[in-house]
Amino acid sequence: MVSQEFTDKANAVQALTKRPSDDELLKLYGLFKQTTIGDNETSKPGMFDLKGKYKWQAWADLKGTSQEDAETQYIELADELLAKYA
């Protein structure tokens, strides 16, 4: 179960007025999915779905990371992004 702090950070990041870089957004996406779902067990998107492939890979790269560790990393990254882009 995710913490209230995780939920608050996820909402705060959604409300940023400036857009983080693609790499930052992919890392955030992967950590969010790893925290909320766990290891990526989905099939890789087709070769024409470039955005989907990048998102899938960002999540797959975290395989084996516990949901608790992913949540901690997500909160740390969210804090960095909020300081940088808010």
N, CA, C and O atoms as a GROMACS GRO file, in nm:
protein
  344
    1MET      N    1   0.084  -0.120   0.000
    1MET     CA    2   0.000   0.000   0.000
    1MET      C    3   0.088   0.125   0.000
    1MET      O    4   0.181   0.136   0.080
    2VAL      N    5   0.059   0.217  -0.088
    2VAL     CA    6   0.141   0.338  -0.098
    2VAL      C    7   0.106   0.436   0.015
    2VAL      O    8  -0.006   0.438   0.067
    3SER      N    9   0.206   0.515   0.052
    3SER     CA   10   0.188   0.611   0.161
    3SER      C   11   0.116   0.736   0.113
    3SER      O   12   0.105   0.762  -0.007
    4GLN      N   13   0.069   0.813   0.208
    4GLN     CA   14   0.005   0.940   0.177
    4GLN      C   15   0.107   1.036   0.116
    4GLN      O   16   0.075   1.115   0.028
    5GLU      N   17   0.233   1.029   0.165
    5GLU     CA   18   0.338   1.115   0.112
    5GLU      C   19   0.360   1.087  -0.037
    5GLU      O   20   0.376   1.180  -0.116
    6PHE      N   21   0.359   0.959  -0.075
    6PHE     CA   22   0.374   0.921  -0.216
    6PHE      C   23   0.261   0.981  -0.299
    6PHE      O   24   0.286   1.040  -0.404
    7THR      N   25   0.139   0.966  -0.252
    7THR     CA   26   0.022   1.019  -0.322
    7THR      C   27   0.032   1.171  -0.336
    7THR      O   28   0.002   1.226  -0.442
    8ASP      N   29   0.072   1.238  -0.228
    8ASP     CA   30   0.086   1.384  -0.231
    8ASP      C   31   0.192   1.428  -0.332
    8ASP      O   32   0.172   1.524  -0.407
    9LYS      N   33   0.306   1.358  -0.335
    9LYS     CA   34   0.414   1.393  -0.428
    9LYS      C   35   0.369   1.369  -0.572
    9LYS      O   36   0.397   1.450  -0.661
   10ALA      N   37   0.300   1.256  -0.596
   10ALA     CA   38   0.251   1.226  -0.731
   10ALA      C   39   0.157   1.337  -0.779
   10ALA      O   40   0.166   1.379  -0.894
   11ASN      N   41   0.070   1.383  -0.692
   11ASN     CA   42  -0.022   1.491  -0.729
   11ASN      C   43   0.053   1.622  -0.752
   11ASN      O   44   0.020   1.697  -0.844
   12ALA      N   45   0.153   1.650  -0.668
   12ALA     CA   46   0.231   1.774  -0.682
   12ALA      C   47   0.308   1.775  -0.814
   12ALA      O   48   0.315   1.878  -0.881
   13VAL      N   49   0.367   1.661  -0.850
   13VAL     CA   50   0.443   1.653  -0.974
   13VAL      C   51   0.351   1.673  -1.094
   13VAL      O   52   0.390   1.735  -1.193
   14GLN      N   53   0.229   1.621  -1.086
   14GLN     CA   54   0.132   1.640  -1.195
   14GLN      C   55   0.100   1.787  -1.217
   14GLN      O   56   0.066   1.828  -1.328
   15ALA      N   57   0.111   1.867  -1.111
   15ALA     CA   58   0.072   2.008  -1.118
   15ALA      C   59   0.188   2.102  -1.149
   15ALA      O   60   0.171   2.224  -1.144
   16LEU      N   61   0.306   2.048  -1.180
   16LEU     CA   62   0.420   2.135  -1.212
   16LEU      C   63   0.386   2.227  -1.328
   16LEU      O   64   0.320   2.186  -1.424
   17THR      N   65   0.431   2.351  -1.320
   17THR     CA   66   0.403   2.446  -1.426
   17THR      C   67   0.505   2.434  -1.539
   17THR      O   68   0.472   2.462  -1.655
   18LYS      N   69   0.629   2.392  -1.508
   18LYS     CA   70   0.730   2.368  -1.610
   18LYS      C   71   0.745   2.218  -1.628
   18LYS      O   72   0.735   2.141  -1.532
   19ARG      N   73   0.770   2.176  -1.752
   19ARG     CA   74   0.778   2.033  -1.784
   19ARG      C   75   0.919   1.980  -1.759
   19ARG      O   76   1.015   2.035  -1.813
   20PRO      N   77   0.932   1.874  -1.679
   20PRO     CA   78   1.064   1.810  -1.662
   20PRO      C   79   1.111   1.749  -1.794
   20PRO      O   80   1.033   1.734  -1.887
   21SER      N   81   1.238   1.713  -1.800
   21SER     CA   82   1.294   1.653  -1.922
   21SER      C   83   1.231   1.515  -1.945
   21SER      O   84   1.172   1.456  -1.854
   22ASP      N   85   1.244   1.466  -2.067
   22ASP     CA   86   1.190   1.333  -2.099
   22ASP      C   87   1.253   1.225  -2.011
   22ASP      O   88   1.183   1.135  -1.965
   23ASP      N   89   1.384   1.234  -1.987
   23ASP     CA   90   1.451   1.134  -1.903
   23ASP      C   91   1.397   1.138  -1.760
   23ASP      O   92   1.376   1.033  -1.699
   24GLU      N   93   1.375   1.257  -1.709
   24GLU     CA   94   1.318   1.270  -1.573
   24GLU      C   95   1.177   1.212  -1.568
   24GLU      O   96   1.141   1.143  -1.472
   25LEU      N   97   1.099   1.241  -1.671
   25LEU     CA   98   0.962   1.190  -1.673
   25LEU      C   99   0.958   1.038  -1.685
   25LEU      O  100   0.874   0.973  -1.623
   26LEU      N  101   1.050   0.980  -1.765
   26LEU     CA  102   1.056   0.835  -1.778
   26LEU      C  103   1.095   0.768  -1.646
   26LEU      O  104   1.039   0.666  -1.608
   27LYS      N  105   1.192   0.829  -1.579
   27LYS     CA  106   1.235   0.774  -1.449
   27LYS      C  107   1.118   0.780  -1.349
   27LYS      O  108   1.093   0.684  -1.276
   28LEU      N  109   1.050   0.892  -1.348
   28LEU     CA  110   0.935   0.909  -1.260
   28LEU      C  111   0.826   0.807  -1.292
   28LEU      O  112   0.768   0.746  -1.202
   29TYR      N  113   0.799   0.788  -1.420
   29TYR     CA  114   0.699   0.690  -1.464
   29TYR      C  115   0.735   0.549  -1.417
   29TYR      O  116   0.653   0.478  -1.360
   30GLY      N  117   0.861   0.510  -1.442
   30GLY     CA  118   0.905   0.377  -1.403
   30GLY      C  119   0.893   0.354  -1.253
   30GLY      O  120   0.846   0.249  -1.209
   31LEU      N  121   0.935   0.453  -1.176
   31LEU     CA  122   0.926   0.441  -1.030
   31LEU      C  123   0.780   0.436  -0.984
   31LEU      O  124   0.747   0.362  -0.891
   32PHE      N  125   0.694   0.515  -1.048
   32PHE     CA  126   0.552   0.515  -1.011
   32PHE      C  127   0.492   0.376  -1.034
   32PHE      O  128   0.424   0.322  -0.948
   33LYS      N  129   0.519   0.319  -1.153
   33LYS     CA  130   0.465   0.187  -1.185
   33LYS      C  131   0.522   0.079  -1.094
   33LYS      O  132   0.450  -0.010  -1.050
   34GLN      N  133   0.652   0.087  -1.065
   34GLN     CA  134   0.714  -0.013  -0.978
   34GLN      C  135   0.657  -0.005  -0.838
   34GLN      O  136   0.637  -0.107  -0.772
   35THR      N  137   0.630   0.117  -0.792
   35THR     CA  138   0.573   0.137  -0.658
   35THR      C  139   0.430   0.085  -0.651
   35THR      O  140   0.393   0.016  -0.556
   36THR      N  141   0.350   0.119  -0.751
   36THR     CA  142   0.207   0.088  -0.743
   36THR      C  143   0.172  -0.053  -0.790
   36THR      O  144   0.071  -0.109  -0.746
   37ILE      N  145   0.254  -0.111  -0.880
   37ILE     CA  146   0.220  -0.243  -0.936
   37ILE      C  147   0.325  -0.349  -0.905
   37ILE      O  148   0.291  -0.464  -0.880
   38GLY      N  149   0.453  -0.310  -0.906
   38GLY     CA  150   0.561  -0.406  -0.887
   38GLY      C  151   0.630  -0.431  -1.020
   38GLY      O  152   0.622  -0.348  -1.110
   39ASP      N  153   0.697  -0.545  -1.032
   39ASP     CA  154   0.773  -0.575  -1.154
   39ASP      C  155   0.684  -0.572  -1.278
   39ASP      O  156   0.568  -0.611  -1.275
   40ASN      N  157   0.744  -0.526  -1.388
   40ASN     CA  158   0.675  -0.518  -1.517
   40ASN      C  159   0.664  -0.659  -1.575
   40ASN      O  160   0.763  -0.718  -1.616
   41GLU      N  161   0.542  -0.710  -1.580
   41GLU     CA  162   0.516  -0.842  -1.637
   41GLU      C  163   0.439  -0.831  -1.769
   41GLU      O  164   0.392  -0.932  -1.821
   42THR      N  165   0.427  -0.710  -1.822
   42THR     CA  166   0.352  -0.688  -1.946
   42THR      C  167   0.442  -0.717  -2.066
   42THR      O  168   0.564  -0.717  -2.053
   43SER      N  169   0.382  -0.740  -2.181
   43SER     CA  170   0.461  -0.763  -2.301
   43SER      C  171   0.508  -0.629  -2.359
   43SER      O  172   0.441  -0.527  -2.345
   44LYS      N  173   0.624  -0.633  -2.423
   44LYS     CA  174   0.683  -0.511  -2.479
   44LYS      C  175   0.598  -0.460  -2.594
   44LYS      O  176   0.554  -0.539  -2.678
   45PRO      N  177   0.576  -0.328  -2.600
   45PRO     CA  178   0.496  -0.270  -2.711
   45PRO      C  179   0.564  -0.294  -2.846
   45PRO      O  180   0.684  -0.319  -2.852
   46GLY      N  181   0.486  -0.285  -2.953
   46GLY     CA  182   0.536  -0.303  -3.089
   46GLY      C  183   0.636  -0.196  -3.128
   46GLY      O  184   0.649  -0.093  -3.062
   47MET      N  185   0.708  -0.222  -3.237
   47MET     CA  186   0.817  -0.133  -3.275
   47MET      C  187   0.772   0.006  -3.321
   47MET      O  188   0.854   0.098  -3.324
   48PHE      N  189   0.648   0.022  -3.355
   48PHE     CA  190   0.600   0.154  -3.397
   48PHE      C  191   0.549   0.239  -3.280
   48PHE      O  192   0.520   0.357  -3.297
   49ASP      N  193   0.538   0.179  -3.163
   49ASP     CA  194   0.495   0.251  -3.044
   49ASP      C  195   0.618   0.296  -2.965
   49ASP      O  196   0.651   0.238  -2.862
   50LEU      N  197   0.686   0.399  -3.016
   50LEU     CA  198   0.812   0.443  -2.955
   50LEU      C  199   0.792   0.493  -2.812
   50LEU      O  200   0.869   0.457  -2.722
   51LYS      N  201   0.692   0.574  -2.791
   51LYS     CA  202   0.666   0.626  -2.657
   51LYS      C  203   0.637   0.512  -2.560
   51LYS      O  204   0.690   0.509  -2.449
   52GLY      N  205   0.555   0.419  -2.602
   52GLY     CA  206   0.521   0.304  -2.520
   52GLY      C  207   0.643   0.219  -2.488
   52GLY      O  208   0.656   0.169  -2.376
   53LYS      N  209   0.733   0.203  -2.586
   53LYS     CA  210   0.854   0.123  -2.564
   53LYS      C  211   0.945   0.189  -2.461
   53LYS      O  212   1.000   0.121  -2.374
   54TYR      N  213   0.961   0.321  -2.470
   54TYR     CA  214   1.044   0.392  -2.372
   54TYR      C  215   0.986   0.381  -2.232
   54TYR      O  216   1.059   0.358  -2.136
   55LYS      N  217   0.855   0.396  -2.222
   55LYS     CA  218   0.789   0.386  -2.091
   55LYS      C  219   0.801   0.243  -2.036
   55LYS      O  220   0.829   0.223  -1.918
   56TRP      N  221   0.781   0.144  -2.125
   56TRP     CA  222   0.791   0.004  -2.084
   56TRP      C  223   0.931  -0.026  -2.032
   56TRP      O  224   0.948  -0.092  -1.930
   57GLN      N  225   1.033   0.024  -2.105
   57GLN     CA  226   1.172  -0.002  -2.067
   57GLN      C  227   1.208   0.066  -1.935
   57GLN      O  228   1.280   0.009  -1.853
   58ALA      N  229   1.158   0.189  -1.915
   58ALA     CA  230   1.186   0.261  -1.790
   58ALA      C  231   1.134   0.181  -1.670
   58ALA      O  232   1.196   0.178  -1.565
   59TRP      N  233   1.020   0.118  -1.688
   59TRP     CA  234   0.962   0.036  -1.582
   59TRP      C  235   1.037  -0.097  -1.570
   59TRP      O  236   1.069  -0.141  -1.460
   60ALA      N  237   1.064  -0.161  -1.684
   60ALA     CA  238   1.133  -0.292  -1.685
   60ALA      C  239   1.272  -0.282  -1.622
   60ALA      O  240   1.319  -0.378  -1.561
   61ASP      N  241   1.339  -0.168  -1.638
   61ASP     CA  242   1.473  -0.149  -1.582
   61ASP      C  243   1.474  -0.158  -1.429
   61ASP      O  244   1.579  -0.180  -1.369
   62LEU      N  245   1.358  -0.142  -1.367
   62LEU     CA  246   1.348  -0.145  -1.221
   62LEU      C  247   1.312  -0.283  -1.167
   62LEU      O  248   1.290  -0.298  -1.047
   63LYS      N  249   1.306  -0.382  -1.253
   63LYS     CA  250   1.269  -0.518  -1.212
   63LYS      C  251   1.355  -0.562  -1.094
   63LYS      O  252   1.477  -0.547  -1.096
   64GLY      N  253   1.291  -0.617  -0.992
   64GLY     CA  254   1.362  -0.662  -0.874
   64GLY      C  255   1.371  -0.558  -0.764
   64GLY      O  256   1.406  -0.590  -0.651
   65THR      N  257   1.338  -0.432  -0.797
   65THR     CA  258   1.336  -0.328  -0.695
   65THR      C  259   1.209  -0.344  -0.613
   65THR      O  260   1.100  -0.358  -0.669
   66SER      N  261   1.222  -0.344  -0.481
   66SER     CA  262   1.102  -0.360  -0.399
   66SER      C  263   1.012  -0.238  -0.415
   66SER      O  264   1.058  -0.128  -0.448
   67GLN      N  265   0.885  -0.258  -0.390
   67GLN     CA  266   0.790  -0.147  -0.402
   67GLN      C  267   0.822  -0.038  -0.300
   67GLN      O  268   0.801   0.080  -0.328
   68GLU      N  269   0.872  -0.077  -0.184
   68GLU     CA  270   0.909   0.022  -0.081
   68GLU      C  271   1.028   0.106  -0.126
   68GLU      O  272   1.028   0.228  -0.110
   69ASP      N  273   1.131   0.040  -0.184
   69ASP     CA  274   1.247   0.114  -0.235
   69ASP      C  275   1.208   0.206  -0.350
   69ASP      O  276   1.254   0.320  -0.357
   70ALA      N  277   1.122   0.156  -0.438
   70ALA     CA  278   1.077   0.239  -0.550
   70ALA      C  279   1.001   0.361  -0.500
   70ALA      O  280   1.015   0.471  -0.554
   71GLU      N  281   0.920   0.341  -0.396
   71GLU     CA  282   0.845   0.454  -0.340
   71GLU      C  283   0.941   0.558  -0.283
   71GLU      O  284   0.922   0.678  -0.306
   72THR      N  285   1.043   0.514  -0.210
   72THR     CA  286   1.142   0.606  -0.154
   72THR      C  287   1.213   0.683  -0.265
   72THR      O  288   1.230   0.805  -0.256
   73GLN      N  289   1.254   0.613  -0.369
   73GLN     CA  290   1.321   0.677  -0.482
   73GLN      C  291   1.228   0.775  -0.554
   73GLN      O  292   1.271   0.882  -0.596
   74TYR      N  293   1.102   0.738  -0.568
   74TYR     CA  294   1.004   0.825  -0.632
   74TYR      C  295   0.990   0.955  -0.553
   74TYR      O  296   0.993   1.064  -0.611
   75ILE      N  297   0.977   0.944  -0.423
   75ILE     CA  298   0.960   1.063  -0.338
   75ILE      C  299   1.083   1.153  -0.348
   75ILE      O  300   1.070   1.275  -0.357
   76GLU      N  301   1.203   1.093  -0.346
   76GLU     CA  302   1.326   1.172  -0.359
   76GLU      C  303   1.332   1.244  -0.493
   76GLU      O  304   1.365   1.363  -0.499
   77LEU      N  305   1.300   1.173  -0.601
   77LEU     CA  306   1.301   1.234  -0.734
   77LEU      C  307   1.195   1.343  -0.745
   77LEU      O  308   1.220   1.450  -0.802
   78ALA      N  309   1.078   1.317  -0.690
   78ALA     CA  310   0.971   1.418  -0.692
   78ALA      C  311   1.014   1.544  -0.619
   78ALA      O  312   0.986   1.655  -0.665
   79ASP      N  313   1.082   1.527  -0.506
   79ASP     CA  314   1.132   1.645  -0.432
   79ASP      C  315   1.230   1.726  -0.517
   79ASP      O  316   1.225   1.849  -0.520
   80GLU      N  317   1.321   1.654  -0.586
   80GLU     CA  318   1.416   1.722  -0.674
   80GLU      C  319   1.344   1.800  -0.785
   80GLU      O  320   1.377   1.915  -0.812
   81LEU      N  321   1.247   1.735  -0.848
   81LEU     CA  322   1.175   1.798  -0.958
   81LEU      C  323   1.091   1.916  -0.909
   81LEU      O  324   1.081   2.018  -0.978
   82LEU      N  325   1.033   1.903  -0.792
   82LEU     CA  326   0.953   2.013  -0.738
   82LEU      C  327   1.041   2.132  -0.707
   82LEU      O  328   1.001   2.247  -0.728
   83ALA      N  329   1.163   2.107  -0.657
   83ALA     CA  330   1.256   2.217  -0.628
   83ALA      C  331   1.304   2.281  -0.757
   83ALA      O  332   1.326   2.402  -0.762
   84LYS      N  333   1.320   2.201  -0.860
   84LYS     CA  334   1.376   2.247  -0.988
   84LYS      C  335   1.273   2.317  -1.076
   84LYS      O  336   1.305   2.416  -1.143
   85TYR      N  337   1.149   2.267  -1.078
   85TYR     CA  338   1.050   2.314  -1.175
   85TYR      C  339   0.929   2.386  -1.117
   85TYR      O  340   0.849   2.441  -1.192
   86ALA      N  341   0.915   2.388  -0.987
   86ALA     CA  342   0.795   2.450  -0.928
   86ALA      C  343   0.807   2.602  -0.927
   86ALA      O  344   0.716   2.670  -0.881
   0.00000   0.00000   0.00000
